[in-house]
Amino acid sequence: MKAMARMLVWLVFLTGGVWGGLSLDRILFPALYGSLWFHVAGFLIGLGLLRLVMTVSRNTGRTLAKYGREGELPRMETNRMVTEGVYHYMRHPMHLGLLLFPFAFAFLAGSPSFVLMIAPAEAILILLLIRWMEEPEAIRKFGTEYLNYMHHTPWFCFKRDCLHALFNPNNDPELPI
């Protein structure tokens, strides 16, 4: 049920972003709205960002699947706190990748309003959802273990080694970072 609700939120983000962006583009960016070079460049940027999002999702999902599940669980569920791999450096590496998703979709849609206004607003909303939903859920699930982890591990990490572990397509969670 929780996974379905999250997918619905993403659907609203993306469809609302495209609709809102294209509606605003006609008014705010009429020159870019019909510009072929902007759409081609935006599409290529969007593909690059989408590739990063998919790489992060694959790498972090593989780590969660390997270390976050004991026993039989539904897909995308965990019952063990994960601090291995990139989770050693940051608490929400998958969300860092997902923060790029609205921007990737905005560029693919070729909407300057979506890129400049709506995607940043959606990224801020994602951060608020992490703060108000994800963090309290993890505290309820893992208690003091997660509270200790919070005090030693930031939400996101932008150090070179951490980003290498996050974006490296050959990332193996068993290898030390």
N, CA, C and O of each residue as an XYZ file, in Angstrom:
708
protein
N       0.827     -1.199      0.000
C       0.000      0.000      0.000
C       0.868      1.259      0.000
O       0.605      2.210     -0.737
N       1.911      1.248      0.842
C       2.798      2.394      0.939
C       3.511      2.630     -0.387
O       3.675      3.774     -0.812
N       3.935      1.551     -1.040
C       4.619      1.676     -2.329
C       3.679      2.256     -3.381
O       4.107      3.056     -4.212
N       2.424      1.872     -3.361
C       1.453      2.407     -4.314
C       1.236      3.896     -4.082
O       1.143      4.665     -5.040
N       1.156      4.307     -2.831
C       0.979      5.726     -2.517
C       2.171      6.531     -3.015
O       2.002      7.626     -3.551
N       3.366      5.997     -2.842
C       4.566      6.698     -3.309
C       4.596      6.779     -4.827
O       5.007      7.797     -5.383
N       4.170      5.731     -5.495
C       4.124      5.761     -6.956
C       3.093      6.787     -7.440
O       3.312      7.461     -8.447
N       1.983      6.903     -6.730
C       0.972      7.897     -7.075
C       1.536      9.310     -6.915
O       1.276     10.181     -7.745
N       2.301      9.535     -5.858
C       2.929     10.845     -5.655
C       3.845     11.166     -6.834
O       3.825     12.288     -7.342
N       4.656     10.186     -7.280
C       5.545     10.408     -8.416
C       4.750     10.682     -9.688
O       5.137     11.534    -10.488
N       3.662      9.981     -9.878
C       2.829     10.211    -11.058
C       2.274     11.631    -11.058
O       2.255     12.296    -12.094
N       1.822     12.092     -9.895
C       1.321     13.470     -9.777
C       2.451     14.464    -10.032
O       2.260     15.449    -10.746
N       3.625     14.214     -9.453
C       4.779     15.086     -9.683
C       5.053     15.234    -11.181
O       5.170     16.346    -11.696
N       5.153     14.111    -11.861
C       5.594     14.146    -13.241
C       4.525     14.672    -14.192
O       4.812     15.526    -15.031
N       3.300     14.174    -14.072
C       2.246     14.650    -14.973
C       1.888     16.104    -14.657
O       1.671     16.909    -15.563
N       1.828     16.427    -13.377
C       1.549     17.812    -12.997
C       2.662     18.742    -13.439
O       2.403     19.867    -13.867
N       3.891     18.282    -13.338
C       5.024     19.089    -13.767
C       4.992     19.369    -15.256
O       5.228     20.497    -15.690
N       4.700     18.343    -16.034
C       4.633     18.530    -17.494
C       3.481     19.460    -17.839
O       3.660     20.419    -18.590
N       2.314     19.187    -17.303
C       1.143     20.023    -17.614
C       1.380     21.465    -17.174
O       1.170     22.400    -17.947
N       1.819     21.638    -15.929
C       2.053     22.988    -15.418
C       3.166     23.686    -16.179
O       3.056     24.866    -16.513
N       4.246     22.949    -16.453
C       5.370     23.540    -17.170
C       4.999     23.989    -18.564
O       5.307     25.114    -18.959
N       4.342     23.126    -19.313
C       3.971     23.484    -20.682
C       2.948     24.615    -20.707
O       2.960     25.438    -21.622
N       2.077     24.662    -19.725
C       1.112     25.760    -19.644
C       1.821     27.080    -19.383
O       1.501     28.093    -20.003
N       2.779     27.070    -18.470
C       3.529     28.289    -18.155
C       4.490     28.684    -19.270
O       4.740     29.871    -19.481
N       5.024     27.710    -19.978
C       5.991     28.004    -21.043
C       5.412     28.927    -22.109
O       6.102     29.816    -22.607
N       4.166     28.721    -22.452
C       3.536     29.546    -23.492
C       3.518     31.013    -23.099
O       3.595     31.900    -23.948
N       3.414     31.255    -21.793
C       3.337     32.632    -21.290
C       4.734     33.178    -20.968
O       5.083     34.282    -21.385
N       5.525     32.402    -20.229
C       6.795     32.898    -19.705
C       7.979     32.718    -20.656
O       8.907     33.528    -20.650
N       7.952     31.675    -21.462
C       9.091     31.368    -22.331
C       8.633     31.058    -23.756
O       8.928     29.980    -24.273
N       7.924     31.979    -24.395
C       7.413     31.649    -25.741
C       8.531     31.379    -26.753
O       8.356     30.555    -27.651
N       9.670     32.055    -26.625
C      10.765     31.837    -27.582
C      11.348     30.435    -27.434
O      11.681     29.796    -28.432
N      11.476     29.949    -26.193
C      12.014     28.606    -25.967
C      10.979     27.519    -26.223
O      11.328     26.388    -26.562
N       9.700     27.866    -26.058
C       8.623     26.894    -26.212
C       8.668     26.233    -27.593
O       8.413     25.034    -27.716
N       8.987     27.002    -28.617
C       9.027     26.445    -29.968
C      10.437     26.249    -30.502
O      10.615     26.011    -31.696
N      11.438     26.343    -29.641
C      12.831     26.278    -30.079
C      13.318     24.827    -30.194
O      13.358     24.091    -29.209
N      13.681     24.443    -31.400
C      14.163     23.089    -31.625
C      15.468     22.827    -30.872
O      15.627     21.762    -30.276
N      16.410     23.788    -30.889
C      17.692     23.573    -30.212
C      17.487     23.365    -28.718
O      18.169     22.539    -28.111
N      16.552     24.105    -28.113
C      16.299     23.920    -26.678
C      15.751     22.527    -26.404
O      16.156     21.880    -25.438
N      14.837     22.063    -27.242
C      14.246     20.738    -27.040
C      15.265     19.620    -27.256
O      15.266     18.636    -26.517
N      16.123     19.760    -28.248
C      17.149     18.737    -28.496
C      18.161     18.724    -27.357
O      18.476     17.665    -26.813
N      18.670     19.902    -26.994
C      19.640     19.983    -25.889
C      19.012     19.488    -24.588
O      19.634     18.736    -23.838
N      17.785     19.912    -24.325
C      17.096     19.478    -23.113
C      16.879     17.976    -23.081
O      17.026     17.343    -22.035
N      16.532     17.411    -24.219
C      16.318     15.969    -24.284
C      17.610     15.218    -23.968
O      17.590     14.226    -23.240
N      18.728     15.689    -24.513
C      20.016     15.033    -24.245
C      20.414     15.172    -22.771
O      20.902     14.217    -22.167
N      20.208     16.344    -22.204
C      20.484     16.536    -20.775
C      19.575     15.627    -19.950
O      20.023     14.992    -18.995
N      18.302     15.569    -20.323
C      17.349     14.716    -19.616
C      17.741     13.252    -19.654
O      17.614     12.544    -18.655
N      18.220     12.791    -20.810
C      18.672     11.399    -20.917
C      19.857     11.142    -19.988
O      19.921     10.103    -19.331
N      20.788     12.081    -19.936
C      21.940     11.935    -19.040
C      21.520     11.886    -17.584
O      21.996     11.046    -16.821
N      20.628     12.788    -17.198
C      20.141     12.788    -15.806
C      19.353     11.517    -15.503
O      19.479     10.947    -14.419
N      18.551     11.079    -16.452
C      17.779      9.854    -16.246
C      18.709      8.657    -16.074
O      18.427      7.762    -15.277
N      19.794      8.636    -16.802
C      20.774      7.556    -16.644
C      21.371      7.578    -15.234
O      21.539      6.528    -14.613
N      21.690      8.767    -14.733
C      22.197      8.872    -13.364
C      21.168      8.382    -12.349
O      21.508      7.654    -11.416
N      19.914      8.781    -12.531
C      18.839      8.351    -11.629
C      18.727      6.829    -11.622
O      18.617      6.214    -10.562
N      18.757      6.233    -12.799
C      18.625      4.775    -12.898
C      19.836      4.064    -12.288
O      19.690      3.013    -11.664
N      21.014      4.630    -12.466
C      22.224      4.040    -11.885
C      22.157      4.076    -10.366
O      22.448      3.080     -9.704
N      21.777      5.214     -9.818
C      21.653      5.329     -8.365
C      20.595      4.369     -7.856
O      20.804      3.686     -6.853
N      19.469      4.313     -8.535
C      18.385      3.422     -8.118
C      18.842      1.965     -8.129
O      18.562      1.212     -7.196
N      19.541      1.578     -9.183
C      20.020      0.199     -9.272
C      21.038     -0.102     -8.171
O      20.941     -1.125     -7.492
N      22.015      0.793     -7.997
C      23.071      0.553     -7.010
C      22.523      0.522     -5.588
O      22.860     -0.374     -4.815
N      21.688      1.485     -5.238
C      21.153      1.520     -3.876
C      20.122      0.413     -3.666
O      20.049     -0.168     -2.583
N      19.329      0.120     -4.690
C      18.356     -0.965     -4.579
C      19.023     -2.310     -4.376
O      18.545     -3.146     -3.608
N      20.130     -2.512     -5.070
C      20.876     -3.770     -4.921
C      21.441     -3.875     -3.498
O      21.409     -4.947     -2.893
N      21.952     -2.775     -2.975
C      22.481     -2.778     -1.603
C      21.368     -3.059     -0.603
O      21.547     -3.863      0.313
N      20.215     -2.403     -0.769
C      19.089     -2.640      0.139
C      18.601     -4.085      0.060
O      18.301     -4.699      1.084
N      18.524     -4.619     -1.145
C      18.055     -6.006     -1.312
C      19.014     -6.989     -0.659
O      18.584     -7.986     -0.078
N      20.303     -6.714     -0.751
C      21.295     -7.633     -0.218
C      21.389     -7.576      1.310
O      21.493     -8.611      1.968
N      21.352     -6.360      1.870
C      21.604     -6.203      3.297
C      20.377     -5.826      4.125
O      20.429     -5.900      5.352
N      19.298     -5.431      3.500
C      18.158     -4.919      4.249
C      17.010     -5.883      4.446
O      15.956     -5.498      4.952
N      17.201     -7.141      4.053
C      16.080     -8.084      4.123
C      16.509     -9.371      4.804
O      17.488    -10.006      4.413
N      15.774     -9.733      5.805
C      15.936    -11.044      6.436
C      14.599    -11.750      6.336
O      13.572    -11.195      6.725
N      14.602    -12.961      5.821
C      13.362    -13.715      5.663
C      12.618    -13.286      4.412
O      13.145    -12.571      3.560
N      11.380    -13.742      4.327
C      10.528    -13.447      3.178
C       9.840    -12.108      3.396
O       9.127    -11.914      4.380
N      10.062    -11.198      2.473
C       9.444     -9.874      2.520
C       8.956     -9.496      1.133
O       9.506     -9.958      0.133
N       7.929     -8.662      1.066
C       7.526     -8.154     -0.245
C       8.655     -7.317     -0.849
O       9.483     -6.756     -0.132
N       8.670     -7.247     -2.154
C       9.670     -6.451     -2.859
C       9.609     -5.009     -2.359
O       8.535     -4.492     -2.050
N      10.758     -4.377     -2.284
C      10.913     -2.988     -1.860
C      10.693     -2.781     -0.358
O      10.574     -1.641      0.091
N      10.639     -3.849      0.412
C      10.513     -3.747      1.866
C      11.834     -4.162      2.506
O      12.562     -4.998      1.970
N      12.129     -3.572      3.651
C      13.318     -3.960      4.409
C      12.924     -4.184      5.860
O      11.947     -3.617      6.349
N      13.696     -5.014      6.537
C      13.475     -5.212      7.967
C      14.804     -5.180      8.722
O      14.871     -5.541      9.897
N      15.850     -4.746      8.039
C      17.154     -4.601      8.659
C      17.739     -3.262      8.225
O      17.680     -2.910      7.047
N      18.302     -2.518      9.169
C      18.906     -1.240      8.848
C      20.188     -1.470      8.054
O      21.005     -2.320      8.409
N      20.354     -0.718      6.992
C      21.503     -0.889      6.110
C      22.485      0.257      6.315
O      22.131      1.430      6.198
N      23.729     -0.109      6.623
C      24.801      0.876      6.765
C      26.005      0.484      5.917
O      27.082      1.058      6.076
N      25.841     -0.475      5.028
C      26.906     -0.929      4.154
C      26.912     -0.107      2.867
O      25.952      0.597      2.555
N      28.024     -0.216      2.123
C      28.134      0.467      0.844
C      27.985      1.963      1.006
O      28.524      2.558      1.939
N      27.250      2.562      0.091
C      27.071      4.010      0.111
C      26.263      4.464      1.336
O      26.335      5.628      1.729
N      25.499      3.550      1.937
C      24.739      3.883      3.149
C      25.668      4.116      4.346
O      25.234      4.626      5.379
N      26.927      3.747      4.208
C      27.910      4.060      5.232
C      28.179      5.568      5.264
O      28.496      6.123      6.316
N      28.052      6.224      4.111
C      28.360      7.646      3.968
C      27.156      8.565      4.071
O      27.284      9.711      4.503
N      25.985      8.073      3.678
C      24.790      8.919      3.704
C      23.549      8.081      3.974
O      23.465      6.911      3.602
N      22.588      8.720      4.636
C      21.368      8.006      5.023
C      20.385      7.828      3.867
O      19.624      6.861      3.860
N      20.384      8.716      2.911
C      19.359      8.684      1.867
C      19.952      8.760      0.457
O      19.609      9.661     -0.308
N      20.835      7.826      0.109
C      21.426      7.901     -1.235
C      20.401      7.716     -2.351
O      20.523      8.343     -3.403
N      19.397      6.871     -2.141
C      18.400      6.679     -3.184
C      17.618      7.971     -3.406
O      17.291      8.316     -4.541
N      17.322      8.676     -2.331
C      16.593      9.937     -2.463
C      17.436     10.995     -3.160
O      16.899     11.850     -3.864
N      18.749     10.947     -2.970
C      19.613     11.884     -3.690
C      19.456     11.665     -5.193
O      19.372     12.624     -5.960
N      19.417     10.419     -5.601
C      19.170     10.129     -7.011
C      17.782     10.559     -7.445
O      17.602     11.094     -8.539
N      16.803     10.324     -6.584
C      15.424     10.686     -6.927
C      15.217     12.195     -6.995
O      14.299     12.662     -7.669
N      16.055     12.958     -6.309
C      15.969     14.419     -6.413
C      16.249     14.880     -7.841
O      15.774     15.936     -8.260
N      17.012     14.098     -8.581
C      17.327     14.431     -9.971
C      16.206     14.046    -10.937
O      16.159     14.534    -12.067
N      15.309     13.175    -10.491
C      14.283     12.645    -11.390
C      13.356     13.728    -11.956
O      13.122     13.736    -13.165
N      12.818     14.645    -11.136
C      11.971     15.692    -11.735
C      12.735     16.543    -12.756
O      12.168     16.955    -13.768
N      14.019     16.807    -12.493
C      14.810     17.589    -13.438
C      15.007     16.808    -14.745
O      14.909     17.380    -15.831
N      15.280     15.520    -14.639
C      15.441     14.686    -15.835
C      14.159     14.711    -16.657
O      14.196     14.898    -17.874
N      13.043     14.524    -15.997
C      11.756     14.496    -16.701
C      11.438     15.855    -17.298
O      10.886     15.942    -18.395
N      11.790     16.937    -16.566
C      11.545     18.289    -17.058
C      12.340     18.566    -18.328
O      11.818     19.140    -19.283
N      13.610     18.154    -18.333
C      14.425     18.334    -19.532
C      13.902     17.476    -20.678
O      13.853     17.934    -21.820
N      13.512     16.242    -20.388
C      12.962     15.379    -21.436
C      11.692     15.979    -22.037
O      11.448     15.870    -23.239
N      10.887     16.614    -21.182
C       9.646     17.242    -21.655
C       9.930     18.529    -22.421
O       9.068     19.019    -23.149
N      11.134     19.078    -22.261
C      11.491     20.302    -22.975
C      10.770     21.526    -22.449
O      10.419     22.423    -23.215
N      10.549     21.566    -21.144
C       9.805     22.668    -20.546
C      10.695     23.516    -19.642
O      11.075     23.065    -18.562
N      11.036     24.740    -20.064
C      11.850     25.593    -19.202
C      11.160     25.921    -17.880
O      11.835     26.035    -16.857
N       9.858     26.073    -17.872
C       9.149     26.350    -16.620
C       9.246     25.173    -15.660
O       9.408     25.366    -14.455
N       9.149     23.973    -16.179
C       9.287     22.771    -15.364
C      10.713     22.705    -14.815
O      10.912     22.412    -13.636
N      11.720     22.982    -15.679
C      13.125     22.923    -15.260
C      13.423     23.971    -14.193
O      14.044     23.658    -13.177
N      12.989     25.204    -14.410
C      13.394     26.329    -13.563
C      12.520     26.551    -12.332
O      12.990     27.102    -11.336
N      11.253     26.131    -12.384
C      10.355     26.427    -11.264
C       9.742     25.183    -10.619
O       9.794     25.023     -9.399
N       9.168     24.315    -11.430
C       8.408     23.193    -10.873
C       9.328     22.099    -10.335
O       9.111     21.613     -9.226
N      10.349     21.703    -11.093
C      11.270     20.653    -10.622
C      11.978     21.068     -9.330
O      12.093     20.238     -8.427
N      12.463     22.318     -9.193
C      13.051     22.707     -7.900
C      12.036     22.646     -6.753
O      12.378     22.247     -5.640
N      10.789     23.041     -7.029
C       9.752     22.956     -5.988
C       9.504     21.494     -5.611
O       9.328     21.182     -4.433
N       9.489     20.609     -6.588
C       9.303     19.184     -6.311
C      10.492     18.617     -5.539
O      10.309     17.771     -4.664
N      11.703     19.069     -5.848
C      12.884     18.619     -5.101
C      12.793     19.055     -3.637
O      13.135     18.290     -2.735
N      12.335     20.272     -3.408
C      12.144     20.742     -2.026
C      11.081     19.900     -1.331
O      11.240     19.547     -0.163
N      10.013     19.579     -2.026
C       8.968     18.723     -1.455
C       9.524     17.342     -1.114
O       9.168     16.777     -0.079
N      10.387     16.793     -1.961
C      11.012     15.495     -1.669
C      11.815     15.589     -0.379
O      11.749     14.694      0.463
N      12.574     16.675     -0.221
C      13.345     16.867      1.017
C      12.426     16.944      2.236
O      12.734     16.384      3.288
N      11.314     17.629      2.090
C      10.359     17.716      3.202
C       9.735     16.351      3.514
O       9.512     16.022      4.679
N       9.456     15.565      2.484
C       8.914     14.215      2.697
C       9.927     13.320      3.411
O       9.557     12.495      4.246
N      11.208     13.491      3.076
C      12.244     12.737      3.789
C      12.205     13.119      5.260
O      12.211     12.254      6.136
N      12.165     14.414      5.524
C      12.193     14.910      6.903
C      10.951     14.497      7.693
O      11.056     14.074      8.845
N       9.786     14.619      7.077
C       8.541     14.403      7.806
C       8.013     12.979      7.734
O       7.198     12.589      8.570
N       8.456     12.191      6.759
C       7.922     10.835      6.634
C       9.005      9.757      6.757
O       8.898      8.860      7.593
N      10.038      9.848      5.931
C      11.053      8.796      5.892
C      11.822      8.688      7.207
O      11.980      7.597      7.755
N      12.294      9.825      7.705
C      13.089      9.796      8.938
C      12.266      9.288     10.131
O      12.733      8.396     10.839
N      11.058      9.821     10.382
C      10.265      9.285     11.496
C       9.920      7.802     11.337
O       9.875      7.063     12.321
N       9.675      7.367     10.087
C       9.391      5.954      9.835
C      10.596      5.088     10.193
O      10.440      4.026     10.795
N      11.794      5.534      9.825
C      13.014      4.784     10.143
C      13.267      4.761     11.651
O      13.733      3.756     12.189
N      12.964      5.850     12.322
C      13.133      5.892     13.783
C      12.175      4.901     14.441
O      12.564      4.170     15.352
N      10.921      4.877     13.981
C       9.952      3.916     14.536
C      10.391      2.479     14.271
O      10.229      1.606     15.124
N      10.940      2.243     13.102
C      11.304      0.895     12.687
C      12.570      0.387     13.384
O      12.635     -0.774     13.788
N      13.582      1.264     13.524
C      14.882      0.816     14.021
C      15.309      1.447     15.339
O      16.353      1.085     15.881
N      14.530      2.375     15.862
C      14.761      2.941     17.194
C      16.106      3.610     17.383
O      16.564      4.385     16.544
N      16.741      3.283     18.530
C      17.999      3.957     18.894
C      19.121      3.659     17.904
O      20.029      4.472     17.733
N      19.065      2.509     17.257
C      20.087      2.201     16.251
C      20.068      3.254     15.142
O      21.120      3.705     14.688
N      18.873      3.640     14.711
C      18.764      4.658     13.663
C      19.106      6.039     14.213
O      19.730      6.841     13.518
N      18.713      6.324     15.434
C      19.061      7.620     16.034
C      20.574      7.790     16.107
O      21.083      8.872     15.816
N      21.294      6.750     16.488
C      22.755      6.808     16.510
C      23.314      7.006     15.101
O      24.244      7.787     14.897
N      22.748      6.304     14.151
C      23.150      6.426     12.743
C      22.936      7.862     12.255
O      23.772      8.409     11.536
N      21.817      8.466     12.648
C      21.514      9.842     12.267
C      22.589     10.810     12.763
O      22.953     11.755     12.062
N      23.086     10.575     13.953
C      24.066     11.491     14.534
C      25.440     11.374     13.889
O      26.250     12.295     13.995
N      25.713     10.264     13.226
C      27.030     10.051     12.631
C      27.030     10.113     11.107
O      28.091     10.182     10.487
N      25.843     10.089     10.500
C      25.752      9.983      9.049
C      24.819     11.071      8.516
O      23.669     11.160      8.946
N      25.303     11.904      7.578
C      24.445     12.966      7.032
C      23.390     12.407      6.078
O      23.478     11.264      5.630
N      22.398     13.235      5.781
C      21.392     12.856      4.792
C      22.058     12.491      3.478
O      21.810     11.429      2.906
N      22.915     13.402      3.008
C      23.583     13.240      1.726
C      25.067     13.516      1.916
O      25.462     14.242      2.829
N      25.878     12.935      1.052
C      27.324     13.125      1.089
C      27.797     13.429     -0.326
O      27.449     12.727     -1.276
N      28.592     14.481     -0.453
C      29.071     14.880     -1.771
C      30.587     14.728     -1.908
O      31.200     15.322     -2.795
N      31.182     13.932     -1.026
C      32.609     13.658     -1.138
C      32.846     12.777     -2.366
O      31.973     12.020     -2.789
N      34.033     12.898     -2.913
C      34.376     12.196     -4.151
C      34.155     10.679     -4.037
O      33.525     10.079     -4.908
N      34.666     10.065     -2.975
C      34.530      8.614     -2.817
C      33.066      8.194     -2.699
O      32.653      7.165     -3.233
N      32.308      9.003     -2.000
C      30.889      8.691     -1.815
C      30.141      8.771     -3.141
O      29.365      7.875     -3.476
N      30.372      9.837     -3.890
C      29.702      9.984     -5.180
C      30.150      8.905     -6.160
O      29.357      8.440     -6.979
N      31.404      8.510     -6.078
C      31.888      7.415     -6.930
C      31.115      6.130     -6.616
O      30.693      5.410     -7.521
N      30.939      5.857     -5.337
C      30.189      4.665     -4.940
C      28.727      4.763     -5.367
O      28.110      3.756     -5.715
N      28.183      5.958     -5.343
C      26.780      6.153     -5.681
C      26.524      6.007     -7.180
O      25.544      5.381     -7.585
N      27.401      6.583     -8.002
C      27.146      6.627     -9.441
C      27.898      5.574    -10.241
O      27.646      5.422    -11.436
N      28.808      4.851     -9.620
C      29.597      3.861    -10.348
C      28.698      2.708    -10.786
O      28.135      2.015     -9.939
N      28.554      2.490    -12.097
C      27.676      1.407    -12.557
C      28.169      0.022    -12.159
O      27.388     -0.929    -12.170
N      29.439     -0.114    -11.811
C      29.976     -1.411    -11.405
C      30.068     -1.535     -9.897
O      30.810     -2.372     -9.382
N      29.324     -0.713     -9.192
C      29.351     -0.706     -7.736
C      28.931     -2.059     -7.184
O      27.877     -2.583     -7.542
N      29.751     -2.618     -6.320
C      29.415     -3.861     -5.638
C      29.362     -3.563     -4.155
O      30.371     -3.157     -3.578
N      28.201     -3.755     -3.511
C      28.083     -3.407     -2.111
C      29.041     -4.194     -1.207
O      29.267     -3.786     -0.068
N      29.604     -5.299     -1.680
C      30.523     -6.058     -0.835
C      31.910     -5.443     -0.819
O      32.675     -5.658      0.122
N      32.243     -4.679     -1.853
C      33.571     -4.096     -1.914
C      33.642     -2.892     -0.975
O      32.688     -2.119     -0.893
N      34.761     -2.724     -0.267
C      34.879     -1.537      0.574
C      34.944     -0.299     -0.289
O      35.470     -0.315     -1.402
N      34.400      0.768      0.247
C      34.354      2.030     -0.507
C      35.566      2.857     -0.154
O      35.732      3.961     -0.674
